[in-house]
Amino acid sequence: MSPRIVVASVVQTCTQAYSLSDTLDKMEKLTRVASERDGAQIVVFPEAFIGGYPKMSTFGCVVGDRSAEGREEYLQYHNAAIEIPSPAISRIEKISRESNIFIVTGVIERDGGTLYCTAIFVDPTKGFVGKHRKLVPTASERLIWGQGDGSTLPVYEASFVSTAERSLKVNAKMSASICWENYMPLLRTYYYSLGTQIYCAPTVDARPVWQNSMVHIAIEGRCFVLSACQFAQEKDYPDGHPVADMNARNENNVMIAGGSVIVSPLGKILAGPLLGEEGVLTAALDLNDCIRGKFDLDTTGHYARPDVFELKANVH
């Protein structure tokens, strides 16, 4: 059988000091690298790439009190976020269209006074096709981000031309789960039940154990996992941003260490993990491998026990 190959990249990078224009310029540059150097058709950027991940920030909060300084920091962060739709979305659509790459990227979405940690899907032909809002922000993230709901749990189908056989059209089902959402078994199961083949996992989790989770998900879902993590140093944040050790500030100190990776449906690491630097990882994905893997494990098919377990998703 002819391989159904789609070429995919994950980009390990960071927000540029909450500067939207500089960050979009970086997106354009790195998307071009993935397209022109690696021939990518899909590119995944990290969690909170547009808008920024405020590592080490407290926003002046303790239990029962908030400071005026923290409110000012939230105002700055709110101003760095983007609306959907907006000129920023139009710029991302243009980048996607001109590079002919399907883009999945983390953004901080502004909706009224509330911010959401969101992943957006941008098709080079159709433009913006949808978004997923993080269901449960982790720990102190709940101070600054609202919770998503069942209205943004899409699995999108995108069309590509197989790089192995140019006359072969390939339809790929894609989903996105952000950072520690990937530890929500029922969310994973829901995506598996919709047939996700390219499971995008934008994150800022740079711990070594993250790689174990990505391999597990690939094996469990018999899907390709594309995890894009930020790599950020102190110099990538605005002046005065909190750091781990205020007495040892250095522009080269690492804030988020990376660890981006691409994993096959049988758990083989195809690219990465990339650590300690920015960069682009690329791999050829034969979507037939998803079916080869489900020969002996289909967690929402022949390996499910609907007589014992039932998943009910409140989506709308």
RAKATA-V636151 format. One record per residue. N is the residue number from 1. RES is the residue in three letters. SS is DSSP state (alpha for helix, beta for strand, coil for the rest). D_LAST is the distance of its C-alpha to the last C-alpha in Angstrom with 1 decimal. Layout:
n:N res:RES ss:SS d_last:D_LAST
n:N res:RES ss:SS d_last:D_LAST
This chain:
n:1 res:MET ss:coil d_last:38.2
n:2 res:SER ss:coil d_last:37.7
n:3 res:PRO ss:coil d_last:35.8
n:4 res:ARG ss:coil d_last:32.3
n:5 res:ILE ss:beta d_last:32.9
n:6 res:VAL ss:beta d_last:30.7
n:7 res:VAL ss:beta d_last:32.2
n:8 res:ALA ss:beta d_last:30.1
n:9 res:SER ss:beta d_last:31.1
n:10 res:VAL ss:beta d_last:30.1
n:11 res:VAL ss:beta d_last:31.6
n:12 res:GLN ss:beta d_last:33.0
n:13 res:THR ss:coil d_last:33.6
n:14 res:CYS ss:coil d_last:32.9
n:15 res:THR ss:coil d_last:32.2
n:16 res:GLN ss:coil d_last:35.4
n:17 res:ALA ss:coil d_last:36.2
n:18 res:TYR ss:coil d_last:33.1
n:19 res:SER ss:coil d_last:34.4
n:20 res:LEU ss:alpha d_last:31.7
n:21 res:SER ss:alpha d_last:34.2
n:22 res:ASP ss:alpha d_last:36.0
n:23 res:THR ss:alpha d_last:32.9
n:24 res:LEU ss:alpha d_last:31.7
n:25 res:ASP ss:alpha d_last:35.3
n:26 res:LYS ss:alpha d_last:35.1
n:27 res:MET ss:alpha d_last:31.9
n:28 res:GLU ss:alpha d_last:33.7
n:29 res:LYS ss:alpha d_last:36.8
n:30 res:LEU ss:alpha d_last:35.1
n:31 res:THR ss:alpha d_last:32.9
n:32 res:ARG ss:alpha d_last:36.2
n:33 res:VAL ss:alpha d_last:37.7
n:34 res:ALA ss:alpha d_last:35.1
n:35 res:SER ss:alpha d_last:35.4
n:36 res:GLU ss:alpha d_last:39.2
n:37 res:ARG ss:alpha d_last:40.5
n:38 res:ASP ss:coil d_last:38.1
n:39 res:GLY ss:coil d_last:36.6
n:40 res:ALA ss:coil d_last:33.0
n:41 res:GLN ss:coil d_last:30.2
n:42 res:ILE ss:beta d_last:27.4
n:43 res:VAL ss:beta d_last:27.9
n:44 res:VAL ss:beta d_last:26.0
n:45 res:PHE ss:coil d_last:26.9
n:46 res:PRO ss:coil d_last:26.6
n:47 res:GLU ss:coil d_last:24.3
n:48 res:ALA ss:coil d_last:24.9
n:49 res:PHE ss:coil d_last:27.3
n:50 res:ILE ss:beta d_last:26.6
n:51 res:GLY ss:coil d_last:27.2
n:52 res:GLY ss:coil d_last:28.9
n:53 res:TYR ss:coil d_last:28.8
n:54 res:PRO ss:coil d_last:31.1
n:55 res:LYS ss:coil d_last:32.9
n:56 res:MET ss:coil d_last:35.3
n:57 res:SER ss:coil d_last:34.2
n:58 res:THR ss:coil d_last:34.1
n:59 res:PHE ss:coil d_last:33.2
n:60 res:GLY ss:coil d_last:36.0
n:61 res:CYS ss:beta d_last:34.1
n:62 res:VAL ss:beta d_last:35.5
n:63 res:VAL ss:coil d_last:34.4
n:64 res:GLY ss:coil d_last:35.0
n:65 res:ASP ss:beta d_last:36.0
n:66 res:ARG ss:beta d_last:35.0
n:67 res:SER ss:coil d_last:37.6
n:68 res:ALA ss:alpha d_last:38.2
n:69 res:GLU ss:alpha d_last:38.5
n:70 res:GLY ss:alpha d_last:35.1
n:71 res:ARG ss:alpha d_last:33.6
n:72 res:GLU ss:alpha d_last:35.4
n:73 res:GLU ss:alpha d_last:34.1
n:74 res:TYR ss:alpha d_last:30.5
n:75 res:LEU ss:alpha d_last:31.4
n:76 res:GLN ss:alpha d_last:32.8
n:77 res:TYR ss:alpha d_last:29.7
n:78 res:HIS ss:alpha d_last:27.4
n:79 res:ASN ss:alpha d_last:29.6
n:80 res:ALA ss:alpha d_last:29.4
n:81 res:ALA ss:coil d_last:25.6
n:82 res:ILE ss:beta d_last:24.0
n:83 res:GLU ss:coil d_last:21.5
n:84 res:ILE ss:coil d_last:19.0
n:85 res:PRO ss:coil d_last:20.5
n:86 res:SER ss:coil d_last:24.1
n:87 res:PRO ss:alpha d_last:27.5
n:88 res:ALA ss:alpha d_last:26.8
n:89 res:ILE ss:alpha d_last:23.9
n:90 res:SER ss:alpha d_last:26.3
n:91 res:ARG ss:alpha d_last:28.9
n:92 res:ILE ss:alpha d_last:26.8
n:93 res:GLU ss:alpha d_last:26.0
n:94 res:LYS ss:alpha d_last:29.7
n:95 res:ILE ss:alpha d_last:30.5
n:96 res:SER ss:alpha d_last:28.2
n:97 res:ARG ss:alpha d_last:29.7
n:98 res:GLU ss:alpha d_last:33.3
n:99 res:SER ss:alpha d_last:33.1
n:100 res:ASN ss:coil d_last:31.0
n:101 res:ILE ss:coil d_last:28.9
n:102 res:PHE ss:beta d_last:25.2
n:103 res:ILE ss:beta d_last:24.5
n:104 res:VAL ss:beta d_last:22.1
n:105 res:THR ss:beta d_last:23.0
n:106 res:GLY ss:beta d_last:22.3
n:107 res:VAL ss:beta d_last:22.3
n:108 res:ILE ss:beta d_last:22.4
n:109 res:GLU ss:beta d_last:20.0
n:110 res:ARG ss:beta d_last:21.2
n:111 res:ASP ss:beta d_last:18.9
n:112 res:GLY ss:coil d_last:21.3
n:113 res:GLY ss:coil d_last:23.2
n:114 res:THR ss:beta d_last:20.7
n:115 res:LEU ss:beta d_last:20.8
n:116 res:TYR ss:beta d_last:18.3
n:117 res:CYS ss:beta d_last:19.5
n:118 res:THR ss:beta d_last:17.5
n:119 res:ALA ss:beta d_last:18.1
n:120 res:ILE ss:beta d_last:18.1
n:121 res:PHE ss:beta d_last:18.6
n:122 res:VAL ss:beta d_last:21.4
n:123 res:ASP ss:beta d_last:22.7
n:124 res:PRO ss:coil d_last:26.4
n:125 res:THR ss:coil d_last:26.0
n:126 res:LYS ss:coil d_last:22.6
n:127 res:GLY ss:beta d_last:22.6
n:128 res:PHE ss:beta d_last:19.6
n:129 res:VAL ss:beta d_last:16.6
n:130 res:GLY ss:beta d_last:14.1
n:131 res:LYS ss:beta d_last:13.9
n:132 res:HIS ss:beta d_last:13.0
n:133 res:ARG ss:beta d_last:13.7
n:134 res:LYS ss:coil d_last:15.8
n:135 res:LEU ss:coil d_last:14.3
n:136 res:VAL ss:coil d_last:17.7
n:137 res:PRO ss:coil d_last:20.6
n:138 res:THR ss:coil d_last:23.8
n:139 res:ALA ss:alpha d_last:26.6
n:140 res:SER ss:alpha d_last:27.9
n:141 res:GLU ss:alpha d_last:25.2
n:142 res:ARG ss:alpha d_last:23.3
n:143 res:LEU ss:alpha d_last:26.0
n:144 res:ILE ss:coil d_last:24.8
n:145 res:TRP ss:coil d_last:21.2
n:146 res:GLY ss:coil d_last:18.1
n:147 res:GLN ss:coil d_last:15.4
n:148 res:GLY ss:coil d_last:12.2
n:149 res:ASP ss:coil d_last:8.9
n:150 res:GLY ss:coil d_last:6.0
n:151 res:SER ss:coil d_last:4.9
n:152 res:THR ss:coil d_last:8.3
n:153 res:LEU ss:coil d_last:9.1
n:154 res:PRO ss:coil d_last:10.6
n:155 res:VAL ss:coil d_last:13.7
n:156 res:TYR ss:beta d_last:15.6
n:157 res:GLU ss:beta d_last:18.6
n:158 res:ALA ss:beta d_last:21.6
n:159 res:SER ss:beta d_last:25.0
n:160 res:PHE ss:beta d_last:28.3
n:161 res:VAL ss:beta d_last:31.9
n:162 res:SER ss:coil d_last:33.4
n:163 res:THR ss:coil d_last:36.1
n:164 res:ALA ss:coil d_last:38.1
n:165 res:GLU ss:coil d_last:38.3
n:166 res:ARG ss:coil d_last:37.6
n:167 res:SER ss:coil d_last:37.2
n:168 res:LEU ss:coil d_last:34.2
n:169 res:LYS ss:beta d_last:30.7
n:170 res:VAL ss:beta d_last:28.3
n:171 res:ASN ss:beta d_last:24.5
n:172 res:ALA ss:beta d_last:23.0
n:173 res:LYS ss:beta d_last:19.5
n:174 res:MET ss:beta d_last:18.8
n:175 res:SER ss:beta d_last:16.7
n:176 res:ALA ss:beta d_last:17.5
n:177 res:SER ss:coil d_last:17.9
n:178 res:ILE ss:coil d_last:19.9
n:179 res:CYS ss:alpha d_last:23.1
n:180 res:TRP ss:alpha d_last:22.9
n:181 res:GLU ss:alpha d_last:19.3
n:182 res:ASN ss:alpha d_last:21.2
n:183 res:TYR ss:alpha d_last:22.7
n:184 res:MET ss:coil d_last:19.4
n:185 res:PRO ss:alpha d_last:20.1
n:186 res:LEU ss:alpha d_last:16.7
n:187 res:LEU ss:alpha d_last:15.0
n:188 res:ARG ss:alpha d_last:17.8
n:189 res:THR ss:alpha d_last:17.5
n:190 res:TYR ss:alpha d_last:13.8
n:191 res:TYR ss:alpha d_last:15.1
n:192 res:TYR ss:alpha d_last:18.1
n:193 res:SER ss:alpha d_last:16.4
n:194 res:LEU ss:coil d_last:14.9
n:195 res:GLY ss:coil d_last:18.5
n:196 res:THR ss:coil d_last:18.8
n:197 res:GLN ss:coil d_last:22.4
n:198 res:ILE ss:beta d_last:22.8
n:199 res:TYR ss:beta d_last:21.3
n:200 res:CYS ss:beta d_last:21.8
n:201 res:ALA ss:coil d_last:22.7
n:202 res:PRO ss:coil d_last:23.8
n:203 res:THR ss:beta d_last:25.7
n:204 res:VAL ss:coil d_last:28.6
n:205 res:ASP ss:coil d_last:29.7
n:206 res:ALA ss:coil d_last:33.2
n:207 res:ARG ss:coil d_last:34.4
n:208 res:PRO ss:coil d_last:36.1
n:209 res:VAL ss:alpha d_last:34.0
n:210 res:TRP ss:alpha d_last:30.9
n:211 res:GLN ss:alpha d_last:32.5
n:212 res:ASN ss:alpha d_last:32.5
n:213 res:SER ss:alpha d_last:28.8
n:214 res:MET ss:alpha d_last:28.2
n:215 res:VAL ss:alpha d_last:30.6
n:216 res:HIS ss:alpha d_last:29.0
n:217 res:ILE ss:alpha d_last:25.5
n:218 res:ALA ss:alpha d_last:27.0
n:219 res:ILE ss:alpha d_last:28.9
n:220 res:GLU ss:alpha d_last:26.2
n:221 res:GLY ss:alpha d_last:23.6
n:222 res:ARG ss:coil d_last:26.4
n:223 res:CYS ss:coil d_last:25.1
n:224 res:PHE ss:beta d_last:26.6
n:225 res:VAL ss:beta d_last:25.9
n:226 res:LEU ss:beta d_last:26.5
n:227 res:SER ss:beta d_last:27.0
n:228 res:ALA ss:coil d_last:28.2
n:229 res:CYS ss:beta d_last:29.7
n:230 res:GLN ss:coil d_last:31.4
n:231 res:PHE ss:beta d_last:35.2
n:232 res:ALA ss:beta d_last:36.5
n:233 res:GLN ss:beta d_last:39.8
n:234 res:GLU ss:alpha d_last:41.0
n:235 res:LYS ss:alpha d_last:42.1
n:236 res:ASP ss:alpha d_last:38.5
n:237 res:TYR ss:coil d_last:37.6
n:238 res:PRO ss:coil d_last:38.8
n:239 res:ASP ss:coil d_last:42.3
n:240 res:GLY ss:coil d_last:42.3
n:241 res:HIS ss:coil d_last:39.0
n:242 res:PRO ss:coil d_last:39.3
n:243 res:VAL ss:coil d_last:40.5
n:244 res:ALA ss:coil d_last:41.3
n:245 res:ASP ss:coil d_last:45.0
n:246 res:MET ss:alpha d_last:46.0
n:247 res:ASN ss:alpha d_last:49.7
n:248 res:ALA ss:alpha d_last:49.2
n:249 res:ARG ss:coil d_last:47.2
n:250 res:ASN ss:coil d_last:47.5
n:251 res:GLU ss:coil d_last:45.5
n:252 res:ASN ss:coil d_last:45.4
n:253 res:ASN ss:coil d_last:44.0
n:254 res:VAL ss:beta d_last:40.8
n:255 res:MET ss:beta d_last:37.7
n:256 res:ILE ss:beta d_last:35.2
n:257 res:ALA ss:beta d_last:36.9
n:258 res:GLY ss:beta d_last:34.6
n:259 res:GLY ss:beta d_last:34.3
n:260 res:SER ss:beta d_last:32.1
n:261 res:VAL ss:beta d_last:32.1
n:262 res:ILE ss:beta d_last:31.0
n:263 res:VAL ss:beta d_last:31.0
n:264 res:SER ss:coil d_last:31.2
n:265 res:PRO ss:coil d_last:29.4
n:266 res:LEU ss:coil d_last:32.6
n:267 res:GLY ss:coil d_last:32.8
n:268 res:LYS ss:coil d_last:35.4
n:269 res:ILE ss:beta d_last:35.3
n:270 res:LEU ss:beta d_last:35.7
n:271 res:ALA ss:beta d_last:36.1
n:272 res:GLY ss:beta d_last:36.7
n:273 res:PRO ss:beta d_last:36.3
n:274 res:LEU ss:beta d_last:37.5
n:275 res:LEU ss:beta d_last:39.0
n:276 res:GLY ss:coil d_last:40.8
n:277 res:GLU ss:coil d_last:40.3
n:278 res:GLU ss:coil d_last:37.9
n:279 res:GLY ss:beta d_last:37.5
n:280 res:VAL ss:beta d_last:35.6
n:281 res:LEU ss:beta d_last:35.2
n:282 res:THR ss:beta d_last:34.7
n:283 res:ALA ss:beta d_last:34.5
n:284 res:ALA ss:beta d_last:34.3
n:285 res:LEU ss:beta d_last:31.4
n:286 res:ASP ss:beta d_last:32.2
n:287 res:LEU ss:coil d_last:28.9
n:288 res:ASN ss:alpha d_last:31.0
n:289 res:ASP ss:alpha d_last:31.4
n:290 res:CYS ss:alpha d_last:27.9
n:291 res:ILE ss:alpha d_last:29.0
n:292 res:ARG ss:alpha d_last:32.4
n:293 res:GLY ss:alpha d_last:30.9
n:294 res:LYS ss:alpha d_last:28.8
n:295 res:PHE ss:coil d_last:32.1
n:296 res:ASP ss:coil d_last:32.6
n:297 res:LEU ss:coil d_last:29.3
n:298 res:ASP ss:coil d_last:25.8
n:299 res:THR ss:coil d_last:23.9
n:300 res:THR ss:coil d_last:21.1
n:301 res:GLY ss:coil d_last:23.6
n:302 res:HIS ss:coil d_last:27.2
n:303 res:TYR ss:coil d_last:27.3
n:304 res:ALA ss:coil d_last:24.4
n:305 res:ARG ss:coil d_last:25.5
n:306 res:PRO ss:coil d_last:22.8
n:307 res:ASP ss:coil d_last:25.5
n:308 res:VAL ss:coil d_last:25.6
n:309 res:PHE ss:coil d_last:22.3
n:310 res:GLU ss:coil d_last:18.7
n:311 res:LEU ss:coil d_last:15.5
n:312 res:LYS ss:coil d_last:12.4
n:313 res:ALA ss:coil d_last:9.3
n:314 res:ASN ss:coil d_last:6.7
n:315 res:VAL ss:coil d_last:3.8
n:316 res:HIS ss:coil d_last:0.0
